[in-house]
């Protein structure tokens, strides 16, 4: 690239013009030749079609009169054109009847006629169509034209029973075209070359040579020795010569003033002992003064002028701050750049420096070109400042953050959690015996409590000593849901309570302490840090708590958690006391035949009566009790099915379906337990349909697919329950061994009133049918919904209109009938 820049315009300008001329002239020639070639092709195609048309008339008349000799004359005459290679007549038996080459007559056309394609014969005859084909490699046109060879009496209905085959060469025409085009190109090029040579000569004499002499005049090394510059050029060249002469005079006059100013500037910098840097932003090069290098413990030659010499030494924790300050200055938000940060020295230690700078030149688009600044060592000041700050924010006895730092931390966490849409918890705890047992009110005890709190916290948690034996713990980023956040905070507090009840050893004596805890959740709108601390303190002092010594500020949250924990205990006892039972809801086809049934878990508590499954199943899922409960459902469903088989199943019955929770499905022993129940009951696994939800496919896709494939080998069928409400995807359906889609009842509730629901349901049905899946609509409430779904192609139905869930005893009576009729 440098050699090209140094090339004289006397050589460069003609070369560029010549190259441009060659490219343009060649492009014009190729485009013009291509256009003429295309036109020649069109004309030739029209000529050969015209020839074929003439032959159609003359040959048809001759052959119908049985004048073969005359027809042969027409063929021979047509072939006199030097471009016509072959003229032949082929009958419907693929035999050459006439040809300009007598050796080809009465021979098989496919073997004798070059470029002949026999499969076109029927198309030409039957469709009365002239077919033209072009062979680019040989530059030949081939024409097939229909021909009536045998007379059909006086009938006006023409019957084509042969073709005229013509092979026409464009080689000589193309050669002649190329010769003419080249001749025109050469003539035109000679004229342009002469014109261009005269133009280049004029440019060199009036522009290039004067510029060359001007460049030679100003190429000097000693600015004080002013050169003579010719000022006799024409137009703008003369103007440029006079401008250079004035510029050299001005520079020579100012150079001494600049030298004196530089000496004064260097003296001021050396006296201040500040490092200086001068950054060429575009080149990424920086001038570092000797003081800058010495400040970091380097010699003058040890550091290059690359910007990375500065950037790579900035402490990782300070890089963002430095770049942000530079960005603010470059964007115009600040008039100068200023940043206090750490920079690595030659001995691998970090030095605190104050770096200041300002942009001294910009480009036309407002981007910085050059920045000059200084660096000052501020390590001593920074050390004393940090020490004072630490002493102000740390509790001396416990070495934990004090309340000042706590309030600041909570303020930041409130903003951060609001932005992330997350919930956190604030826990205040107090030692009940601390104020009563005066002999144990020692700094040592507070220190031991603080250390135990630190050992039991997680990395992002914040522990603070508030006053006396009162401590505060902040748990950030717990959950997006308030109820789940409360659950996690309660679990953590219970574990912390257990850890704190272990004895403390003070002065060779063991002391067992008890603590009370108050919990409040945040962020809450318009609630400040001080108010949150007051809330958790009030909760800590609550006497009637559902969790012993642990209380929530919000009674609603505490009661919800208490009910949930109570329900867990009841579920466990319900399993032990056999309080759960199976109910069965019928599934029918479009003819009302009983094709299947879904097993549903019902719970009749000894004191509360029937408890809705929507209340206890989520609690069982969350607590893990869904695993023994789900196992109970599967085992009893298998036993019921075993009894039905012995009694005799209806003709159309083919499916007993049951829900399988995500936790249950992901258990390692899940497949083994199903195999066990198959062996115990001896039932056919093809009668069992396991219903899974779409949500389990998202987080455990590969594991679920592997498990389902293993179960499919055993004979089990699978349905996707509540389809359309989760994360359904064609990609899942394409790899899962699914046989059924169940449309969630939420789409059926307002099906006849909402057009959007109808579109969604129709789309699900069409998709399922395209994948050869059974489509089950849940929640059918009336005959209109049923009729709509049948018309859309849904083939199985379930809901109150079909039949309410029945106990095992009542359902056995249904099985005695061959079909189940919908309610009228």
N, C-alpha and C positions, 0 to 999 in steps of 0.2 A: 504493500500500500504506500510506503514512504517513497519507493522508486517511482511509482506512478505520479505522486504529488510533485516530484522533482523534475518530471519530464517537461520539456519546453512546449509552450502552446503552438510553436511553429510546427512541431511534429504531432502534437496531441490533437489539435483542431482538425487538420485534414484527415487524420486517422479516424476520428469519431464520425466525421461527415461521411467518409467512405463506407464505414461499417453500417451506418444508418441507411445509406443509399442502397447497399447490397441487400440489407434486410427488407427494406420497403419494396425495392424493385422485385426481389424474389417473391415476396408475399403477393404483390399485385399480379405477377406472372402466374403463380400457382392458382390464385383465385380465378383469374380470367380463363386459364386453361381448363380448370375444372368446370367452369360455367359452360364453355364452348363444348367440352366433351359431353356434358349432360344434354346439351341441346342437340348434338350430333346423334346421341343415343335415341332421343325422342323422335327425331326425324327418321332415323333408320327403322325404329319400331313402327312408325306410321306407314313407311314404304313397304315393309314386309307384310304388314296387315293388309295393305291395299293389294299387294301381289296375291296374298292368300284369298282375298275376296274375289279377284278376277278369276283365279283358278277354280274357286267354288262354282262359279256360274258356268264357265266353259267346260270343265271336267264333268260336272253333273249332267249337262245336256248330252255330252258325247257318250258317257258311260250308260245312261238310260236308253240311248239308241243303239247300244252295243257297238259303238264306233271306237274300238280300243286303239286303233292305229292313230286316229285323229287325237284321241286323248293323250297318247304318247308324245305326239308332236307338241301339244301344249306344254307338257312337262319338260320336254327337251328345250323348248324355246325359253321357258322361264329360267332354266338353269344356265342360259348363255351369259347372264350377268356374272362377272368374275367374282363377286362377293358371295354369290349363292353357291354353297357347297353341295347341298343335297336338296332335291325335290322328289318326294315319293308319295304314293297313295297306298294306304294300309287299310285292309278291310277289317270287319269286326272279329275276324279270327286271328288277328295279329300277323297277317301274311302281306308281303309287299306285292301289290297288284301292278303298279307303275313306278318307274324310277328313272332318273336321268343317268343312272349307272345300270346298264342292262344286266350286269352280273348279280344285282341284288333282287331282280324280279323273281316272284314266286318263292322267295326265301322268307324265313321267319324274321320279322322286323327287329326283334330284340337282339338278334345275333348279327345282323347286317348293317343296321342304321346306327351310326355313331351319334351319341347324345340322345337316343330315343328312349323314352320312359313309358313302358307298356301300361302302367297303372293309370295313366291319364286318358286312355282310350275311352273307357266307359263314361268318365266325366264329360269329355268333349262331345260324345255322341248324344248322351242322355240329356245334357243341359243346353245343347246347341250353343256352345261357348267356345270362343277362340282363346286359346291359352298361349301366352308368350313367356318364355323363360330365358334368362340371361346367365351365361357362364363367364364369370369374371376372369378365370384363369386363362381361357382360350379366346376371350373377347368374341363370343359367338351368341347370336340370338336364335332361339328355336321356337317355331310356331306350329301349333296343332289347330287345324280348322276342320269343323264337321263337314261331311260330304255325303250327298244322297247319290248312291251308286246304282240302285235298282229301282225301276219304276214300279209304282203301286197302282197301276191303272189310272183311272180318272179321279182318284181320291185327292181331295185338296189337302189332306193331312200328310205332311212331308215326313219321311222316315229316314233318318240319318243312319247309315250303316257302314261308314268308313271315315277316315280322316286324311287330310292333306298334311304331310310332314315336310317342313322347310327348315333347313339349317343355313343361317346367314352369318358371314364373318365380318367383323368390324375392324379387323387388324389393319388393313391398308388405309381405311378411312381415318383411324386414329393416328397412324404414322404421318399421313399428309397433314393432319391438323397440328401435330407436334412440330413439323417442319415449318409451317407458316407462322406459328406462334413464336418459335425461336428466332426467326428472321426479323419479326417485328420487335422482339425484345432487344436484339443486338443494335438495331438502328436507333431505337429510342434511348438506350443506355449510352451510346456514344455522344449523343447530343447533350444529355444531362451531365456527363463527365466533363465535357469541355466547359459547360456553364459553371460547374462547381469549381473547376480549377481557377477560372478567372475570379470567382467570388473569394476563394481562399487567398489568392495573391493580394487582393485589395485589403482584406482583413489584416494580413500580416504586415503590410506596409503602413497602414494607418493606426493599428491598435497594438499588436503583439510586440513589434520591435520597440516602440516608445516605452511600453511597460517594462520590457526587459532592461533597457538602459536606466529607467528609474529605480528598479530593484537593485541593480549593480551600484548605483550611486548611494543608496541608503544603507547598504550592507557594510557597516563600519563597526569597529571595536572600541574606538576612543570617541566618546560623545563630544569631547571638547574640541576635536579637530573637525570642524564643520565642513562637509563635502560640498562641491558645486553641483547643483541640480539643474539640468536643462529645463527651460520653461517655455519651449517653443511648440509643444504638442497642440493638436487640434481639439476643440470642444472639451469634453469631460476629461480627456487625458491631460491637457494643459492645466485644467483646474486642479486635478490630482497632483500634478508636479508642483504647483504653487502652494498647495496645502501642506505637502511634505516639507517644503523649504521652511515655511512658517513654524511647523511643528518642531523641527530639529532646533530651530533658534530658541523656542520657548523651553524645550527640555534642557538645553545647555544652560539657560539662565536659572532654572529652578533646581538643578542637581545639587548645587552647593548648599542651598537652603535646606533641602531634604537631609543631607549628610549631617548638618549641624543639629537638626531636630532629632535625628536618630541617636546621636550621642547623648543628648539630654534625656531621652526616653530610656535608654539603656541604664543610665546612671540612677534614675528613679527606681527602676525595677530591681536593680542590684541592691539598693539601699533597703528596700522593703523585704527582700529575701523571698519574694513570691515567685512561683514558677509561671512561665508564660507559654501559651500554646496558640498556634495560628493554623486554623483548619481550612484546607481547600476541600469543600464539600463534594464537588463534582468528581475530583480525582481520588478522594478518600485518603489524602495525604495530610499529615499534620507536622508542623514545625514545633518541636519541644525544646524549650530553653535548657541551658545547663542546670539552672536551679530546679527545674521540674524533674530532671533525671536524678540529680543529687538528693532531692527530697525522698525519692524512692530507693536510694542506695545504689544507683547505677552510674557507670562511667558514660562519657559522652557517646562513645561508639557502640555501647551495649544495646541500644534501643533504636530501631529503625523509625522511619517517618510514617509508618502505616497507622491508620485510625484504630486498628485492632490492638496496638500497643497500649492504648488507653482503655478501650472497651473491654478487653479480655481480663483486665486487672480489677474491674469493678466487682465488688461483692455481689453474689447472686441475689441476695435479698434487697439490694439497692438498685439493680439494673432497671426495673420498671420505673422507679422514681426518677432516675436520671433521664431516661428516654421520654417520660411524660413531661418533664420540665423543658427538655429540648423541643418537644412537639408543641408545647404551649407558646414558646418563643417564636418558632418558625411559623406558626399559624397566626401570629400577631396578637395573641391574648395577653402576652407579657412583653414589655419593652426590652427586657434582657433575660438571659439565662442565668439561673442560680440554683445550685444543688449542693447539699451537704451529704456526703456518702463516704463509704470505705473503699480504699484502693490497696491492692496487694503490693508489698514492697519486695525487695530482692531477698530478704531473709524469710519470706513466706508469711510474715505478719501483716496485719491490716492497719492502715493509717487513715484516720478521719481527716478529710479535706473539705474545704469550701471552694467550689469551682464556680467562677462567674465568667460570663462572656456575652458578646453582642455581635449581631450580624452587621458586617460593614459593606457588603455588596449583595445585590439580588439580580436575578435574571429578569427578562421581560415578562415572564409568567408569575413572578412573585416568589420564586423558589430561592432559598439562600445559596450563595456561591462561596462566601468566605466569612468565617467566624473567628474572632480573636478574643482571648480571655486569659484569666489568671487562675492559679491554684494556690490556696493558703492552707498551711497545716493548722488544724483546729483540734488536734487530739486531746490536748490538756483541757481545753474548755469543755469538750464533749464528755470527757471522763468525769469531771466534777459535776456537770449537769445531770448525767445519767445516775450518778451516785445520789444526788439530792432527790431526783425523781423517784428512785427506788425506795429510799428511806421514807418518802411521803406516801407511798402506796402499799408498803408491806407492813404487816403486823410484826413487831419485834419479838414477841413471845413465841408465836406459832410459826413464824416465817411464811405465813400465807398472805395472800392479798387482803387488804383491809376493805372497809365499806366504801371508801372513795373509789377504789379501783373496781369494786363490784358494781356500783351504779354505772360507771363508764362502760363496763363490759356488757351489762344488760341493755343499755341504750343502743349499743352497736348491734347486739344480737336481735333486738326487736326489729330493726330496719332490715337486717339480713334475712331473717326468717319470713318477714312479710314479702320480701322480693322473691323468695324461693317457695312461697306458699306452704311452709312447714310449720309444725308446732313443736314447742319445747316445754320444759317443766322447771319450776323453781322450788327447791326443797329447803325448808328451814328446820333445823333440829336443835334440841336443847337437852342438856344432861339434867335430869330431875334431882339428883343427889348433890349436885355441885354446890348449891347455895346452902344446903342443910348441913353438910359435913364440912365444917370450917377447916379442920385439920388437913383436908385434901384439896383445899382451894390453892393449889400451887401452880406455878408456871409449868412445872414438869408435867402435870396431868394434862394441861391444855396442849402441850407439845406432843404428847403421846396420842391424844385424840386426833390431832391434825395429821400426824403421820399415818394413822390407820385409815383416815378418810382418803388420803392421797393414794394409798395402796389399793383401795377398793373402787376407785373411780376409773372411768375409761378415758382414753387420750383426749377427746375433745371437751370433757367435762371441766367445769370451773369450780374450785373449792375456795371458800372465803371464811375468815374468822370475823364475825360481826361484833360481838361483845360478850363478856363473861364466858359462859360455856355454850353460847349460841353460834352455830355455824350455818353457812348457806352453801348449797350445791346447785349449780345450774346445769341442766341436761339439755343440750341443743340438738336439733335435727332428729327428733324422735320419729315423727310420722306426719302424714298429711291429714289424717283423721284424728279429731279430738278424742274420740273414745279409745282408739288404739294408743294415742299418746299417753292418756291416763293409765292404761293398762301397763305400758312399758315403764312408766314412772313408778307405779305401785310395785311392780316386780323388782325394780332396782332398789327401792326403799326397803323392801322386805329383806333382800340379801344384805343390804347395808346394816339393817337392824341386827341380823344374826351375827355379822362380823363385829359389831360394837358391843355385843353382850359378852364376848370373850373377856376374861379378867385382864385388868391392867396391873402391871407390877410397879409399885412405887415404894421406895425405901424398904426393899425386901419383903413387901407385903402385897398380897393380891387384892385388888378392888374390882368388884363387879358393878357396873353402872347400867342404868336403864335410860332410854332416850324417848322423847316424843317427837313426832315428825308432822310438819304441815306442808301440803303440796298445793301449788296453784299453777295453772297452765298459762302460757303466753305464746305469741303476742295476742293481746286483746285491744280492740279499737279504743283509742283515747285513754289508755291506761299507761302511766309512766312508771319508771323503775321503782321509785319510792312507794307507789301504791301497790305494786306487785309484792314487794317485801312486806308491806303491812298485811296484805291478804294472806301470805303464807304463815306469818306470825299468828294471825287470828285463827287460821286452820289448826295450827299446832296446839292452841289453847282450847280447842273444842273438846268438851267432855264426852259427848255421846258420839263415838265414831264407829262406823261399821267394820273397821279393820283394826280394832284395839288401839294401839298407840300411834296409828297412822290416820291422818284426816285430810280430806280435800276441802279446799275453800268453797268450791261449788258443790252444794248438797246434791244437785241433780246428777253431776258426774259421779259422786261417791255412791249415790243410790243405784245408778246404772251398773257400776262395777260390782257393787254388793249383790245385786240381783243376778248378774252374770256368774259370779263365783258361786252363789247359792244354787243356781241352775246346774252348774257343772256337778256339784255334789249330788243333786237330785237325779241327774242322768245316770251317774255311776251307780247309785242305789237302785234306780229303776231297772238297770240291766241285771243287777243282782237279784231283784225281786220279781223278775219276769213281768214287768209292767208294760212292755212294748208288745205290739201285735201287728200283723200284716193285714192290710186291706188291698183289694184288687179292683182296678178300674179297667173296664172293657175297651177293646180296640176292634172296630169293625171295618169292613170294606164297603165299596159302593153299593153292594147288594144287601148289606145288612148282616153278612155272615160274621160270626165271631172268629177273627183271625189271630187275636192275641190279647194279652192282658199285662198291665203294669203293676208291679208289686210296690205298695206304698207303706211307709213306716208310720204307725200311729202310736200315741203314748197316752195312756190313761193313768194319771197320777192318783195315788191313794187318797190324797186330800184335795187336790186342786181339780180333779176330773181330767177331761180331755185337754191336752196342751197342744196347740197348733204347731205343726212341723216347721213353719217359718220362724218360730220363736226358739225352738231347741236345736234344730239342725245347724244353724250358723255357730252357736256356742259349742256344739260338739265338734264341728270342723276346726274351729280356732284352737280348742283345748287339746285336740288329738283323740278325744273320746269317739270321734267318728269311725276310728279304725275298729274297735271292738263292736260298736253299734252296727257298722256296715257289714262286718263279718257275721253278726247275728242275723241280719236281714238276708244275706246270701244263703246261709245254712238253712234257715226256715223256709225260704222260697224254694230251694231244692227239694226239701222234704214235702212241701205242699204239692209240687209238680209230680213227685214220685207217686203220691196218692191219686192225683188226677189220671195219670197214665194207667194205673191199675184199674181205675173206674172206667176208663175209656174216654179219650179226647174226641171232641167234635171233628168232623171231616176237614173243615177249613182251618182249624186251630194250628198255628205254627210257631208262636212266639210268646215266651214269658220274659218280659223286660224288667230290668231293675237298675236304679241309679248307682253309679260308683263314684265316690268322691275323689278329688285329686290326690289327697293324702293316702287314701286307701289304694288307689291304683299304683302309686309310686312305692309302696311297700315291697321289699325284696321278696317276702314270702307270699305275695298276693297270688301269683300263678300256682304255687305249690298248694295253697289252700283250696283253690278252685279244683285242681286235679284230685285232691283228697275227697271233696264233696261229690265229684263225679263218680269216683270209685265206690263211695259209701251208698249212693242212691241208685247208681246204675242207669241214670238218665242220659239221653243223647244231647250232647253239647249244642247241636244245631237248633234245639228248642230254646236256648238261652240267648237273650239279647242284652248286652251290657251298654248302658247309656252313659256317655261321658260328655262333659261340657267343653265348649270351645276354649275356655280360659286356660285349661291345663296344657293345651297344645302350644301356647305361646312361649312359656318358660322352660318346658321340658320336651320339646318337639321330638328330638332324636330318641330319647329314652322311651317316650310313649309309643312311638312308631314301632320300636323293637318289641315292646311288650305286647302290643296289639297283634303284631305278626305272629308271635309265639302262641298267643291264645287262639288266633285264627286257625293255626295248624291243628289245635285241639278240637275245632269245630264251632267255637263261639262266634256269634254275630255281634255287630256293633252299630250303635245309633249315636248321632250327635244331637244332644238334648238342647232345647231352647235355641235352635239354630236362628241366626240373624241378629242375636242380641250381644254377641261377643266379638271375637276377632276372626270370624270365619274367612277362609281364603280358599281359592281354587287350588293353590299349591298344596294345602293340607289334604283336600279331598282326593287329589290325584295320587297321593302316596299312602293314604290310610285305607285299611281293609274295611271301609264303612259300607253298610248295606241300607241304612235308613237315615233320613233327615226328619227331625221333629220340629215343626214350625211352632215357635213359642206362642202361648195364648195371648200375650200382649199385642200381637198383630191381629188377633181374631176379635178382640173385645169391641173395637169400633170399625170392624171390617166394612160393614155396609154403609157407614156414614162418612168414612174418610177415603178419598180416592188414592191418597199416597199409600195407605195401608194395602189397598187392593193391588197397586203396582208392585209393592215389595213382595207380597205373598205370591203373585203371579210369577215374578222373577225367580223366587226360590223354587216354586214348583217346576218351572221350565228347566232350570238348572239341574234339579234332581232327576228329572226325566231324561235329560241328555246324558246323564251319568248312570242311567239304569238303576236308580235308587228308589226305594219305597219312600213315599212322602206321607208323614203322619201329621195331621192338624190337631193341636191340642186346644181345649177350652171351647168346644162347640156348644153353643147355648140355645140355638133355635134352628128351625128347618131352613130358613132363608140363608143362613151362613153355610149350612150343609150343601144346599143346592148350588150356591156360588162356587164353593170349593170343588164340587164334583164337575161343574162345567169347566173349571180351569185345569182339570186333570189330576187333582189330588186323589189318591187311591185308598187312604186309610184315615180313620177319624176317631177322636177320643174327646170326652167332655161330659158335662152334666146332661146334655140332650141325648147323648148316646147311653149314658148310664153312670150313676154316682158310684164312688168307691164302695165296695161291699166287703164284709168280713169273709173269712175263709169259708165259714159254714154256709153263708148265703150264696157265695159264688159257686159252690158245688152244685146248687140247683140250676144255675144258668148253664153249666156245662152239659146238663142232660138234654138241652135243646140244640138242634143243629145250627140255628141262626139266632141272632139277637135283633129284634125289631126296634127302631128308634121310637121314642115317645111320640104319640100323636097329639 
